[in-house]
Amino acid sequence: MITQRAVNFGTVLCDMNINEEDVLKVNALLSQSDDLRNALANPLVKPQEKERVIEKLCPESMWKFLKLLCNHRVVDLWSDIYEAYEELSLEKQNKVKATLYYAMKLDEQDIKNIEDMICKKYNRAGVQLELIQDDSLIGGMLLKVKNKEFDKSFKGALEELQRTFAGR
């Protein structure tokens, strides 16, 4: 669960209107390098050294924000900050993020219908839909949007049936 502190920093990042490509570059750096994240989060590393590393590795548009994270000792919250930033950016674009888990490949029309349903249900202009194949579903699909799950999978139906019989 994302903390309010991470949401606050995500909001600051979103409000800075930094080029999305620059934010993605920093996300890749911080997500892939535990050593970099640990160094920037380490209170024993001098602020000047952290600034040199930031200025050497990161796009200039992100320097001020990353130094802010270091000063407030929240670099270790980066993944949550980025997630909050991503949601806020989508919100600004009147879009919603969703993840669709499926057992068998869906055709383009099925995907389009699902996106249209999400747009209508959440009153959004668009969807950032992540597609993930999951053979454990046996058949059907599982859709996650915000904090809701719509389970139309065989696995989910079998589990529900099992709970029903177990309750008797």
WOHU-V571466 format. One record per residue. N is the residue number from 1. PSI is psi in whole degrees, 0 to 359 (* if undefined). Layout:
# WOHU-V571466
<<N:PSI> <N:PSI>>
This chain:
# WOHU-V571466
<<1:135> <2:132> <3:160> <4:326> <5:317> <6:319> <7:319> <8:314> <9:325> <10:322> <11:317> <12:313> <13:317> <14:319> <15:341> <16:349> <17:45> <18:144> <19:128> <20:326> <21:321> <22:320> <23:319> <24:321> <25:315> <26:321> <27:316> <28:315> <29:309> <30:330> <31:328> <32:346> <33:100> <34:323> <35:315> <36:311> <37:316> <38:321> <39:317> <40:333> <41:344> <42:119> <43:345> <44:343> <45:129> <46:144> <47:323> <48:323> <49:320> <50:317> <51:319> <52:318> <53:314> <54:313> <55:335> <56:322> <57:335> <58:155> <59:144> <60:326> <61:341> <62:353> <63:308> <64:316> <65:315> <66:324> <67:323> <68:316> <69:319> <70:315> <71:326> <72:2> <73:50> <74:17> <75:327> <76:348> <77:9> <78:313> <79:322> <80:322> <81:316> <82:319> <83:317> <84:317> <85:314> <86:315> <87:318> <88:322> <89:317> <90:320> <91:317> <92:328> <93:6> <94:42> <95:165> <96:149> <97:137> <98:154> <99:128> <100:116> <101:133> <102:153> <103:316> <104:145> <105:134> <106:148> <107:168> <108:322> <109:320> <110:315> <111:316> <112:317> <113:320> <114:316> <115:318> <116:319> <117:317> <118:314> <119:316> <120:312> <121:321> <122:7> <123:55> <124:158> <125:340> <126:172> <127:137> <128:99> <129:121> <130:127> <131:128> <132:122> <133:132> <134:99> <135:339> <136:345> <137:346> <138:308> <139:167> <140:206> <141:164> <142:123> <143:129> <144:122> <145:123> <146:238> <147:22> <148:146> <149:134> <150:103> <151:109> <152:37> <153:159> <154:320> <155:314> <156:319> <157:318> <158:319> <159:320> <160:318> <161:318> <162:318> <163:322> <164:313> <165:327> <166:333> <167:351> <168:*>>
